[in-house]
Amino acid sequence: MEVQSTFPRRPTHQVMVGDVPVGGGAPISVQSMTVTKTADHEATLQQIYDLAMAGADIVRCTCNEPEAAEGLARIVPRSPVPIVADIHHQYRMALAALEAGVDCLRLNPGNIRKPEHIKVVAREAKDRGVPIRIGVNGGSLHPDLYAKYGDVVTPEAMVESALQEIGYFSEVGFDQIKISVKASSVPLMIDAYRQLAELTEHPLHLGVTEAGPLPGGLLKSTAGIATLLAEGIGDTIRYSLTADPIEEAKAGRQLLESMGLRERKNVDLIACPSCGRAEIDVVAVAEEALAAFADREIPLQIAIMGCVVNGPGEARDADLGIAAGNHRGHLFIKGRNAAVVPEDEMVSTLVEWADFIMEHGADAALARVDIDRAEREAARDRDRLLASQGVDANDSGTRIEMIRRHTEP
């Protein structure tokens, strides 16, 4: 039986994180964060795809050094979900992340403290239409707030930190804001969000910071997040676990589904962005596939990838997928190339093979194909694309030059 939510949602303004709406009555989104070094863009991108396939709508990556910003320039054009840059102590890293094309910034008011630096970042984000999350953390408040509230972390101190940052933003006319007031104490976190919800209509990002390993971290996070969601507070969520981030995405999705705040889906369709390597109109093919699978009860994860260069590898955990190359579709099952079909038969082929896998299983599907031949054909089309487009089809090099203006002495 499908669970329907009866929890009234708190009215909030809406911001767009890439193509994902946050607040304003939009579905509550699930977030997670990569644990790879962002400078290793291939490893980070693989984890982003894994997180998207586990249920993450938005993924955050650290931007703590120039190499990380340059990694983001290569990651953003190929990411299947919007990317948030997590900024630590250097406001120049925020400017570099904006040059990299990220969809959102996360700033901690306790780390970047100079008003002039905060306002420089806000002006640049405003000019680019990029929202900022004010990420207050109970463990890193401004020293003045600690002193004001008796050298202890209180809900009032956390809320005041957020309101101060909003004040700096308002001085430069920036209002594309979402806010978090996280703490490792569940009662503290709940009280802080309740107070903040009374004072602002900006969308709220819920989470219990440093919740710890499983199972305790899962219980702590659920206790805090679910309590607030049941009160109508919260527009996007993240489980912060000492575990594989895949567990965070899964837990967030499961919580929202169990509370009736997100619909359960049949086919889980993953599609890459339409980057410089795309050989097809990815959006159009994805929409065609959604329509084809709309009434079919097939609980598989299916990937539609714009090119055969990266597609099968990035979506290797999908049950079934297809990648374009040389006007052909390269079908893959569990990351293994399986068949080659004409481009105009890509969607119908996906439906046919999805039906087969549901009835017989993936191993049986792989047993009926010539994998060696399919891999040779895929390699040939990959080589052709690389020869014609080069290794930097998304022109990341130009963005990296702009990034270095902010990061080099």
BELGI-V830754 format. One record per backbone hydrogen bond with DSSP energy under -0.5 kcal/mol. CO is the residue of the C=O (numbers start at 1). NH is the residue of the N-H. E is the energy in kcal/mol with one decimal. If there is no record, write none. Layout:
co->CO nh->NH e->E
co->CO nh->NH e->E
This chain:
co->6 nh->8 e->-0.5
co->15 nh->17 e->-0.6
co->15 nh->22 e->-2.9
co->16 nh->18 e->-0.9
co->17 nh->20 e->-2.1
co->19 nh->21 e->-0.6
co->20 nh->17 e->-2.8
co->22 nh->15 e->-2.4
co->23 nh->26 e->-1.3
co->29 nh->237 e->-2.4
co->30 nh->57 e->-2.7
co->30 nh->58 e->-1.6
co->31 nh->239 e->-0.5
co->32 nh->60 e->-2.4
co->36 nh->38 e->-0.6
co->37 nh->40 e->-1.7
co->39 nh->41 e->-1.7
co->40 nh->44 e->-2.4
co->41 nh->45 e->-2.6
co->42 nh->46 e->-2.1
co->43 nh->47 e->-1.9
co->44 nh->48 e->-2.3
co->45 nh->49 e->-2.3
co->46 nh->50 e->-2.2
co->47 nh->51 e->-2.6
co->48 nh->52 e->-2.6
co->49 nh->53 e->-2.3
co->50 nh->54 e->-1.0
co->51 nh->55 e->-0.6
co->51 nh->56 e->-2.6
co->52 nh->55 e->-0.9
co->57 nh->82 e->-0.7
co->58 nh->32 e->-1.2
co->59 nh->84 e->-2.4
co->60 nh->34 e->-2.3
co->61 nh->86 e->-2.9
co->63 nh->88 e->-0.6
co->65 nh->68 e->-0.8
co->65 nh->69 e->-1.8
co->66 nh->70 e->-2.2
co->67 nh->71 e->-1.9
co->68 nh->72 e->-2.2
co->69 nh->73 e->-1.5
co->70 nh->74 e->-0.9
co->71 nh->74 e->-0.8
co->71 nh->75 e->-1.7
co->72 nh->76 e->-2.8
co->75 nh->78 e->-1.3
co->75 nh->79 e->-0.9
co->76 nh->79 e->-0.9
co->82 nh->59 e->-2.3
co->83 nh->103 e->-2.2
co->83 nh->104 e->-1.0
co->84 nh->61 e->-3.0
co->84 nh->86 e->-0.6
co->85 nh->87 e->-0.7
co->85 nh->106 e->-2.3
co->86 nh->63 e->-2.6
co->89 nh->91 e->-0.6
co->90 nh->93 e->-1.3
co->90 nh->94 e->-0.7
co->91 nh->94 e->-0.6
co->91 nh->95 e->-1.6
co->92 nh->96 e->-2.4
co->93 nh->97 e->-2.4
co->94 nh->98 e->-2.0
co->95 nh->99 e->-1.9
co->96 nh->100 e->-1.6
co->97 nh->101 e->-0.6
co->97 nh->102 e->-1.7
co->98 nh->101 e->-1.2
co->103 nh->18 e->-0.5
co->103 nh->131 e->-0.7
co->104 nh->85 e->-2.6
co->105 nh->133 e->-3.5
co->106 nh->87 e->-2.2
co->107 nh->109 e->-0.6
co->107 nh->135 e->-3.2
co->108 nh->111 e->-2.0
co->108 nh->112 e->-2.0
co->111 nh->113 e->-0.8
co->114 nh->117 e->-0.6
co->114 nh->118 e->-2.2
co->115 nh->119 e->-2.5
co->116 nh->120 e->-1.7
co->117 nh->121 e->-2.0
co->118 nh->122 e->-2.2
co->119 nh->123 e->-2.6
co->120 nh->124 e->-2.0
co->121 nh->125 e->-2.6
co->122 nh->126 e->-2.5
co->123 nh->127 e->-2.3
co->124 nh->128 e->-1.3
co->125 nh->129 e->-0.9
co->125 nh->130 e->-2.5
co->126 nh->129 e->-0.9
co->131 nh->105 e->-1.8
co->132 nh->134 e->-0.6
co->132 nh->178 e->-1.9
co->133 nh->107 e->-2.4
co->133 nh->135 e->-1.0
co->134 nh->136 e->-1.1
co->134 nh->180 e->-2.7
co->136 nh->182 e->-2.1
co->137 nh->140 e->-2.1
co->142 nh->145 e->-1.1
co->142 nh->146 e->-1.6
co->143 nh->147 e->-2.4
co->144 nh->148 e->-2.2
co->145 nh->149 e->-1.8
co->146 nh->151 e->-3.7
co->146 nh->152 e->-0.6
co->147 nh->150 e->-1.4
co->149 nh->152 e->-0.5
co->152 nh->154 e->-0.6
co->154 nh->158 e->-1.9
co->155 nh->159 e->-2.4
co->156 nh->160 e->-2.4
co->157 nh->161 e->-2.0
co->158 nh->162 e->-1.8
co->159 nh->163 e->-2.4
co->160 nh->164 e->-2.4
co->161 nh->165 e->-1.8
co->162 nh->166 e->-2.2
co->163 nh->167 e->-2.0
co->164 nh->168 e->-1.9
co->165 nh->169 e->-2.3
co->166 nh->170 e->-2.6
co->167 nh->171 e->-1.3
co->168 nh->172 e->-0.5
co->169 nh->172 e->-1.5
co->169 nh->174 e->-2.4
co->170 nh->173 e->-1.3
co->173 nh->175 e->-0.5
co->175 nh->177 e->-1.9
co->176 nh->132 e->-2.3
co->177 nh->203 e->-0.6
co->178 nh->134 e->-2.8
co->179 nh->205 e->-3.2
co->180 nh->136 e->-2.3
co->182 nh->138 e->-2.6
co->183 nh->209 e->-0.7
co->184 nh->186 e->-0.6
co->185 nh->189 e->-2.5
co->186 nh->190 e->-2.6
co->187 nh->191 e->-2.4
co->188 nh->192 e->-2.4
co->189 nh->193 e->-2.3
co->190 nh->194 e->-2.3
co->191 nh->195 e->-2.4
co->192 nh->196 e->-2.5
co->193 nh->197 e->-2.6
co->194 nh->198 e->-0.9
co->195 nh->198 e->-0.7
co->195 nh->199 e->-0.6
co->196 nh->199 e->-1.4
co->196 nh->200 e->-1.3
co->201 nh->13 e->-3.0
co->203 nh->179 e->-2.2
co->204 nh->206 e->-0.6
co->204 nh->235 e->-2.9
co->204 nh->236 e->-1.3
co->206 nh->238 e->-1.9
co->207 nh->209 e->-0.6
co->208 nh->211 e->-0.7
co->208 nh->240 e->-0.6
co->212 nh->242 e->-1.9
co->213 nh->217 e->-3.5
co->215 nh->219 e->-2.0
co->216 nh->220 e->-2.7
co->217 nh->221 e->-2.5
co->218 nh->222 e->-2.3
co->219 nh->223 e->-2.5
co->220 nh->224 e->-2.1
co->221 nh->225 e->-3.0
co->222 nh->226 e->-2.3
co->223 nh->227 e->-1.1
co->224 nh->228 e->-1.6
co->225 nh->229 e->-2.6
co->226 nh->230 e->-2.4
co->227 nh->231 e->-0.6
co->228 nh->231 e->-0.9
co->228 nh->233 e->-2.5
co->229 nh->232 e->-1.8
co->232 nh->10 e->-2.9
co->235 nh->29 e->-1.4
co->236 nh->206 e->-2.9
co->237 nh->31 e->-2.6
co->238 nh->240 e->-0.5
co->239 nh->241 e->-0.8
co->240 nh->211 e->-1.5
co->240 nh->212 e->-0.6
co->241 nh->243 e->-1.7
co->244 nh->247 e->-2.1
co->244 nh->248 e->-0.6
co->245 nh->249 e->-1.9
co->246 nh->250 e->-2.4
co->247 nh->251 e->-2.3
co->248 nh->252 e->-2.5
co->249 nh->253 e->-2.3
co->250 nh->254 e->-2.7
co->251 nh->255 e->-2.5
co->252 nh->256 e->-2.1
co->253 nh->257 e->-2.4
co->254 nh->258 e->-2.6
co->255 nh->259 e->-1.7
co->256 nh->261 e->-2.9
co->256 nh->262 e->-1.0
co->257 nh->260 e->-1.3
co->260 nh->5 e->-1.2
co->261 nh->28 e->-0.5
co->267 nh->269 e->-0.8
co->268 nh->270 e->-0.5
co->268 nh->302 e->-2.0
co->270 nh->304 e->-2.6
co->273 nh->275 e->-1.9
co->275 nh->278 e->-1.5
co->280 nh->282 e->-1.3
co->281 nh->285 e->-2.4
co->282 nh->286 e->-2.7
co->283 nh->287 e->-2.4
co->284 nh->288 e->-2.2
co->285 nh->289 e->-2.4
co->286 nh->290 e->-2.6
co->287 nh->291 e->-2.1
co->288 nh->292 e->-2.1
co->289 nh->293 e->-2.2
co->290 nh->294 e->-0.8
co->291 nh->294 e->-0.5
co->293 nh->296 e->-1.8
co->295 nh->297 e->-0.5
co->296 nh->298 e->-1.8
co->297 nh->299 e->-0.5
co->298 nh->300 e->-2.1
co->300 nh->268 e->-2.7
co->300 nh->302 e->-0.6
co->301 nh->319 e->-1.2
co->301 nh->320 e->-1.7
co->302 nh->270 e->-2.9
co->303 nh->305 e->-0.5
co->303 nh->322 e->-1.9
co->304 nh->272 e->-1.6
co->305 nh->324 e->-1.5
co->306 nh->279 e->-3.1
co->307 nh->311 e->-1.5
co->310 nh->314 e->-2.6
co->311 nh->315 e->-2.4
co->313 nh->316 e->-1.3
co->315 nh->318 e->-1.7
co->318 nh->334 e->-0.8
co->319 nh->334 e->-0.6
co->320 nh->303 e->-2.3
co->321 nh->332 e->-2.9
co->322 nh->305 e->-2.7
co->323 nh->330 e->-3.6
co->324 nh->308 e->-1.4
co->325 nh->328 e->-0.8
co->327 nh->343 e->-1.4
co->328 nh->325 e->-2.1
co->328 nh->330 e->-0.5
co->329 nh->331 e->-0.8
co->329 nh->341 e->-2.5
co->330 nh->323 e->-1.8
co->331 nh->338 e->-3.3
co->331 nh->339 e->-1.3
co->332 nh->321 e->-2.4
co->333 nh->336 e->-2.0
co->336 nh->333 e->-2.5
co->339 nh->331 e->-2.3
co->341 nh->329 e->-3.4
co->342 nh->345 e->-2.0
co->343 nh->346 e->-1.5
co->345 nh->349 e->-2.2
co->346 nh->350 e->-2.0
co->347 nh->351 e->-2.2
co->348 nh->352 e->-2.2
co->349 nh->353 e->-2.6
co->350 nh->354 e->-2.5
co->351 nh->355 e->-2.2
co->352 nh->356 e->-1.7
co->353 nh->357 e->-2.7
co->354 nh->358 e->-2.3
co->355 nh->359 e->-1.6
co->356 nh->360 e->-3.2
co->356 nh->361 e->-0.6
co->357 nh->361 e->-1.8
co->361 nh->365 e->-1.5
co->362 nh->366 e->-2.5
co->363 nh->367 e->-1.8
co->364 nh->368 e->-0.8
co->365 nh->368 e->-0.8
co->366 nh->369 e->-1.3
co->369 nh->371 e->-1.1
co->370 nh->374 e->-2.2
co->371 nh->375 e->-2.6
co->372 nh->376 e->-2.0
co->373 nh->377 e->-2.4
co->374 nh->378 e->-2.2
co->375 nh->379 e->-2.5
co->376 nh->380 e->-2.1
co->377 nh->381 e->-2.0
co->378 nh->382 e->-2.5
co->379 nh->383 e->-2.5
co->380 nh->384 e->-1.9
co->381 nh->385 e->-2.2
co->382 nh->386 e->-2.5
co->383 nh->387 e->-2.2
co->384 nh->388 e->-1.9
co->385 nh->389 e->-2.9
co->386 nh->390 e->-1.9
co->392 nh->395 e->-1.6
co->395 nh->398 e->-0.9
co->395 nh->399 e->-0.9
co->396 nh->400 e->-2.4
co->397 nh->401 e->-1.9
co->398 nh->402 e->-1.6
co->399 nh->403 e->-2.5
co->400 nh->404 e->-2.1
co->401 nh->405 e->-0.6
co->402 nh->405 e->-0.9
co->402 nh->406 e->-0.6
co->403 nh->406 e->-1.7
co->403 nh->407 e->-1.2
co->404 nh->408 e->-2.0
